[in-house]
């Protein structure tokens, strides 16, 4: 009990310190992880006539948190980390039709060391060709056009981390060919179409012994586009004067992947076909924001043996749900509520976790998402029948509270 009081006191002390910093009069531009910024109002820029542009930006997220029980052992724990540290370079070469986007990561949690032994510093390395304002292509390593929360930059999140549904079922990043198109762009009825053909093994992989991964996505905006790319930034920081809605669906077929999560996860003893269906929406109006996502994943295309049964049964499959509701209180303060859950496919409950998360958050924006203070408190459930020794301990209403400060340009 004393340790919890000390943690809450530290959070309260840091919260007061951030409030006294006061607002800053700097413009914040929403960055996209699906194309380079043609003009940046922030960061450091180098430009030579119309033949070269370099935008240089950085951001970091420093976190201090408390868990009433940790993931790996049944004891309380402290999280004191640089959660994210990123460098971003983007612009164009020769002319504005040939763009590029590079993002590097330097914190331990950003380098895929949980499921591998090789440090994955390169997150994005893309070359783009802009046919027109409504059509462009990409080649390289980047985020797949999957669920909305994953494609939203981690610098534009209203809670310190993405949901448990995202972490279980996201299709993340991959290397290959990408295409993006806008149809009927105008004041109303905008449609975005996106697609990718990629290796299927995720970022930083040398070979793909199986087939390829195929991703398609469609987004419909019945009331027109959001201010400042707000359909890919959480929270209604722009205070939309009229209701804005984006409805998206994605489908990914990963043919013969060797990783448990497709582009993520541990290496499997043999290849598997994964199908992932995603539906999501973003709604904003007058400071209110709603974001929701639904996942459905199925696995097949393999035969069970005595050697692979456990690993193949533990492939994450089933459904996931995430709902977030937020309200801006003036221009600087925001409150957020989240409910998220993961339900294993019927017949696999003994091999996988049933997860649930209920959380509240508070944000204080000094320069929108570029400079902000975040407070988070959540209750986590992790359940399974206890029939498989490889699964970790269960918990109900685990307390997880943290503060996070983000600073970037």
N, C-alpha and C positions, 0 to 999 in steps of 0.2 A: 504493500500500500504506500509506503514512504517513497519507493522508487517511482510509482506512478505520479505522485504529487510533485516530485522533483522534475519529472519530464514535462508535466503540464505547466509548471512554473517557468521553465526555460522557454517553452513555446509562447507563453503569455508575455514574457520579457522581450523576446524577439519581435513579437507582433507589435508591441508598443513602439519599439525602435523604428520599425518600418513606417508606422503612421506618422511619426514626427519628421520623416524625410520630406514629406510634402510632395505635391504634384510637380511634374516637369512639363514644359511646353515644347515637346518634341513630337513630330509626326511619326506614326507607326504604320508601316506598310505590311500588309499580309503577304507572307511568302508562300509560294506554291512548290510542292515537291514533284510536280508533273511538268514543269517547264521553267526555263530560266527567266529571271526578271529582266525585261528589256530596259527599264529605267529604275534605279533605286534611289529613294529619298534618304536612305540610311547607309551606314557602313562607309567603306572607303571605295571610291570609284576611280578607274583609269579609263580614259577614252581617247582614241585617235581618229578624228574625223568620223567617217562612217564605216571604217574597216576593222575596228577593234573596240571591244568594251569588256572591262573586268569589274565586277562588283565583288567586294570582299567583305564578308560578315562573319561574326562569331556569336555564340551564345553558350551560357553555362547554367546549370541547375544544381544548386547545392542544397542538400537535404539532411534533416535530422529527424528521426522517427523512433517510435517505440512499438514493439509487438508484445502482447501478453503471452504468446507462445510463438516460437519461430516455426518456419516451414519444415526444417530438417530435424529438429529436436524439440521435445516437449518442455521447453524452458523459455522464460522471457528473454527478450533480446532488444538491442539497440541497433538502429541503422543510421550511420553517420557517413555519408558518401557524397562524392561528386557524381550525381546521378547521370548527367549528360554534359559533355563538353564537345562542341562541334565547331568546325570551320567550314564555311560555304563559299564557293567561288562560282560565279555564273556570268554569262554575257554572250558575246558573239565574236566570230573571227571571219575576216574577209568581207562579210556583209551581214546584215541583220537576219538573213534567211538561215545562216548556219550558226546555231546556238550551241551552248554547252552548259553543263551543270555538274559540279563536283562537290561532294560533301564528305568530310572526314570526321571520324569520331575517335576520342582519346580516353574516355572513361572505361573502366573495366566492364561495367554492366552493358556497355554499348558494343562490345567486341565479340559477342557470340562465343564467349569462353565457357558458358554453361554446357553447351552441346558439342563442343569441339576443343581441340588443343591449339588451334592456330588463331592468332589475334586478327580479327577482321576490322581493320581500320577504315577501309574504303566502304562507305555506305552507298554512295551514288557516284556514278561516272557515266554521264550521258552525252551523246551528240544528237542534236536535233536539226531537222530540216523543216523550215516553215514554208509550206507551199502557199499559204494565205493566212489571213487572220482566223479562218474557220477550219483549217486543216493543217496538221503538222505530224511528222513522224520522228521516232526516236530509236536509237540503237545504243545498247550498253546495259548497265546495271542500275535498276531503280525500283521504286515501289510499283507493284502490280496494281491495276485498277480494281481493287477488291473493296473491302468494307470501308466506309467513309471515315470512321475514327482512325483507322490505320493510315490512310492516305493523308489525313490532316497532320501537319507537322507537329511534332512533340512540343514545339515552341508555341503552338496555338491551342493547347489543351487547357481546360478550365479546372481539371483535377491533376494531381502530380503524375499519375500513371493512367494508362488506358485500362479498359475493363477486363475482367477475367474471361468474358466471352471472346474478346479480341485476342487475348494471349493464348487461348486454347485453339481457336479456329482461323485466325488470320492467315492469309496467303503471302503476306509480307513482301519481300524483295526477290528479284530474280534477274538473270541476264538474258537479253534477247532483243526482239523487235517490238516496238510499240507504235500505236496509231491513235490519234485524237481528232475528233471532228465535232463541229458545232453546226446544228441545223436550226433554221428559223430563229436566229439570234435577233432579239429586238425587245420591245417593251413587255411582251408576253409570249408564253408558249415556247420557251427555249428547250432544246434537247441536246444533250451531250452524249456522244457515242465514243467508246474507248475499247481498245483491244490489244492483246499482246500474245506473242508466241515466244516462249522462253525455254530455258534448259530444264526447269522443273526441280532443280536441286538447291536453289537459294544462292545467296551471295558468296563470292569467293571460292567457288568450287572449280576443280580442275577439269573433271570429265563428267559426262552424264551418260552412264551405261544403259539407262532405260530409254523411254520415249521422251516426248516434249510436254510442255505445259501450255494449255490454251485457255485464255481468259477473255471474256467479253463483259462489257458493262454499259448500261444505259441509264441516263438520268433525265428526269422530266421536271421542268420548272414552270408550273402553270401560271405563275404571277410575275414572271420575268426574273432577271438576274438579281442577286444579292449585292448590296453595297460592299465594295472592297473585298471581293471574293469571300463573302461571309458564309457561303455554303460549305467552305472548307476552313472555317475558324470557329471554335466553340464560343458560345456566349454572344448575346446581341449587343456588342460594344458599339455598334454603329447606330443603334436605336432606329430600326427600320420603321419608316412612317406608314407603310402599308404592309399587310401580311405577305411574307415570302416563304415559299415552300419548295423543297427539292426532294423528289422521291427517286431512289436509286435501286437497281438490282444488278447483281454480278453473278457470273457462273464461271467456275474454274474446273477444268478436267486435267489432272496431272497423271500422265501415262507412264507408269513404271518408275515412280520415284523410289529412292532408297532411304528416304528420311521419314520419320514417323509423322511429321506435320507437313510433309510435302517440301516446302522451301525451308522449313525449320525442323528442329527436333533431332533425336538420336538416330544413329545409323541402324537400319533394319537388317536382319539376316537375309532377306530377299526382297525383291521389288514389289510394290503395291500400287494399285490405281486408286486415286482419291478424287472424289467429286464434292465440290463445295458450292452450295447455293447461299447467296446473301441478299437480304432486302434491308434497306435503311431509309431514313428520312431525316431532314433538317428543317425546322420551322423557327422563324424569328418574327417578332412583332413588338415594337415599342418597349424594348428592354427585356422581353420574355424570350426564352429559348428552349426548344425541345429537340433532342436528338435521340433516335432509337435505332437499334440494329437487331436483326434476327439471322441466325446461322443454322445451316443444316449440312452436316458432312457425313458421307458414306465411304466405306473402303471395300475394295474387292480386287479381283484379278490375281489371286494367289491361292496356293494350296497349303493347308496345314500339314506340318510334320511334327514329330516329337521334339525336334530341336527349335522350331520357330514359334510354337503355339503361344507361349507367354508373351513374347515380344509383339506378335501380330495382334493378339487380343488387347494389348495395351495401347494400340494406335488410337489417338483421340477421335472419336466419332460420336455423333449424337446431335443435340441442338443447343444453341446458346441464345441468350437474350440480354440486351442492355438498353436501359432507358435512363435518360438524364433530363432533368428539368432545372432551369436556372432563371434568375431574376436579377437584373441590374438595379442597384439602389443608388441612383445618381450616376455620375460618370466614372466613379473610381471604385465603387464597392459592388460585389456580386456574391450572391448565395447560390449554392448548387446542391441538388439531391440526386443520388444515383441508386438504381436497383439493377443488379446483374446476376445472372445465373447460368450454369452449365449443367445439362442433364445428359448422362450417357445413353447411348442407343440401347434399346431393350435387348437383354441377353448378355450385355457386357458390363453390367453394374458392378460385378465382383472385381473387375480389372481396372476400373477407372474411377476418378473422383466425381462425386456430385458436389458442385460448388455453388455458393451463394454469397453475395456481397450487398450490404446496405451501407450507404455512406452519405456524409454531409461535407460540404466544402465552403470555404470563404476565400475570396480573392480581393486583393487590394491592388489596383492597377495604377502604377506611376506613369507608364508610357504604354498603355494597352498591354498586349502580350509580350512586348519586348522587355519591359522591366516591370516585374510584379512580385507580390508576396502571396503565398498560398498556404492555407491551413486545411488539414484534412483529418477527419475522424470517421472510422468505419468499423463495422462488425462483419466478420468473415465466418462462414461455415464451410467445412470440408468433411465430407462423409463418404464412407464405403463400408461394405459388410465385414471387412477384416479377414477375408479368406485368403488373401494374397500377401505373403510376407514382404514383397518388394514395395508395396504401397506404404506411405508414411502414416504417422499417427493422425487421428481425426481430431477436429475441434469444432465447438459450437460457440458462436458469438465471441470469437477472438477479437480483442481490441487492437486496432491499428490506428495510431495517431501520428501525424507528422507535420512539420513545417518545411516549406521549400521556397527558396528565393531564386528567381530567374533574372539574369542580366544579359542583355545582348544588344547588338546593333544591326 
